[in-house]
């Protein structure tokens, strides 16, 4: 294990031939407001991507949804030629309408086309990880959708297959058809509704990638939660965001973080969360804020 990977929370075996550090980067916020259009400062967005790689980050999460297309094109502009150790993960199964809505697009033929679109805009021959953003469609089975991705994997266009926004039951169903490398679901210090799914992925050896990993624990939560986070942060000379991220790394060894930002300063702050060494008492206090399977609101 390299010193860079140690500083980024250690490593995880994402696919058979790809290890990644446990702290990555989520590129969604590099698009314009509402994840639509170009960034206000394109050079700054490019700077953030390049700085991420300089910090040792080797796992970037993106999608053609973002912009749409803007973020993938930014990544190619900023980082090509890609280093051998850089893993690019993307999501398919949806599209953006003219008002910015997120609409399902999950027919197997559409999924194949989306993979090829991501390959073209990222300017790569193979995608390291492709998440299926799952939506229930009575006319299209999960098996058929995953079958399309399995074909692309056999063709060498995809290394790993993931799922996003799924239930425990859907995860178990998917595993009957293909090997699942990772699951990306909502989970953070104030929202534990995916706790059972996190445990299932750990048992299966799949990565669990929380989206919105910072939740609202340091923005709009109630006084008790703010007090606990603030107290732990002050003891460690850290920010509340760093404490929230450090808690996720302690939660399970299969958790991979992809905090996003359009700010170089916040990028460095988020990345440094892996160096925050929470005590057992800190972890217990954070665990007690919300029970597994609950959100902050349900806990009150």
MOCOR-V283482 format. One record per pair of residues at least 12 apart in sequence whose ideal C-beta (glycine too) atoms are under 6 Angstrom apart, sorted by sequence separation. I is the first residue (numbers start at 1). GAP is how many residues later the second one is. D is the distance in Angstrom with one decimal. If there is no record, write none. Layout:
i=(I	I)
gap=(GAP	GAP)
d=(D	D)
This chain:
i=(10	149	185	217	245	8	9	62	93	132	9	229	8	30	5	161	183	92	162	162	163	164	160	92	188	218	187	182	191	182	183	184	186	188	190	180	186	189	25	58	63	182	184	188	190	214	217	246	50	58	59	60	61	62	63	68	90	130	146	150	168	189	245	250	45	49	65	106	134	168	49	214	246	35	65	104	106	126	127	128	129	131	132	133	134	142	146	190	242	25	38	46	133	134	146	168	246	24	27	107	129	131	250	88	106	143	242	24	25	26	27	31	213	31	108	112	21	90	111	115	20	28	238	20	31	93	94	106	247	31	88	89	90	91	93	108	236	30	87	91	80	27	30	213	76	208	213	76	207	208	209	8	73	72	207	209	72	202	232	4	69	202	64	131	201	64	198	189	228	189	36	225	34	20	18	91	221	189	195	192	195	190	192	192	192	191	190	18	15	15	15	14	14	12	61	51	48	51	55	47	48	29	26	28	29	30	29	22	23	24	26	9	12	23	23	9	8)
gap=(12	12	12	12	12	13	13	13	13	13	14	14	15	15	16	17	18	19	19	20	20	20	21	22	22	22	23	24	24	25	25	25	25	25	25	26	26	26	27	27	27	27	27	27	27	27	27	27	28	28	28	28	28	28	28	28	28	28	28	28	28	28	28	28	29	29	29	29	29	29	30	30	30	31	31	31	31	31	31	31	31	31	31	31	31	31	31	31	31	32	32	32	32	32	32	32	32	33	33	33	33	33	33	34	34	34	34	35	35	35	35	35	35	36	36	36	37	37	37	37	38	38	38	39	39	39	39	39	39	40	40	40	40	40	40	40	40	41	41	42	43	44	44	44	46	46	46	47	47	47	47	48	48	49	49	49	50	50	50	52	52	52	53	53	53	54	54	55	57	58	64	64	66	67	69	73	75	97	97	98	98	100	100	101	102	104	106	110	144	145	166	167	193	195	197	213	216	216	216	217	219	231	232	232	232	232	233	234	234	234	234	240	244	248	251	265	266)
d=(5.5	4.9	6.0	5.7	5.8	3.7	3.5	6.0	4.8	5.9	5.1	5.8	4.2	4.5	4.8	5.3	5.2	5.5	5.5	4.0	5.1	4.3	3.4	4.0	6.0	3.6	4.0	5.7	5.6	3.9	5.6	4.3	5.9	5.4	4.6	5.2	5.7	6.0	4.5	5.0	5.1	5.6	5.6	3.3	4.6	5.4	5.4	5.1	5.5	5.4	4.8	5.7	4.9	5.4	4.2	4.8	4.7	5.0	5.9	5.0	5.3	4.7	3.6	5.9	5.5	4.0	5.9	6.0	5.9	5.1	5.9	5.5	4.0	5.4	5.9	4.1	5.9	6.0	5.3	4.9	4.4	4.0	5.6	4.6	5.9	5.9	4.7	5.8	4.1	5.0	5.4	4.3	5.9	5.1	4.9	5.7	5.3	5.8	5.8	5.9	5.4	4.3	5.5	6.0	5.9	5.1	5.2	3.3	5.2	4.7	4.5	4.8	5.8	4.6	5.3	5.4	5.5	5.9	4.8	5.4	5.4	5.1	4.9	4.1	5.0	5.2	5.2	5.8	4.9	5.3	5.4	3.8	5.9	4.3	3.7	3.8	5.5	5.2	4.0	5.1	5.9	5.0	5.8	5.7	5.5	5.4	5.6	4.5	5.5	5.4	4.9	5.6	5.5	4.0	4.9	5.9	5.1	5.2	5.0	3.3	5.9	4.7	5.5	5.5	5.9	5.5	5.9	4.8	5.5	5.6	5.1	5.5	5.2	5.1	5.5	5.7	5.8	5.9	3.6	5.2	5.4	5.8	4.9	6.0	5.7	4.7	4.0	5.7	4.8	4.1	5.4	5.9	5.9	5.8	4.4	5.4	5.6	6.0	5.1	6.0	5.6	4.4	3.8	5.2	5.8	5.6	4.8	5.4	4.9	4.7	3.4	4.9	5.9	5.9	5.0	4.0	5.2)
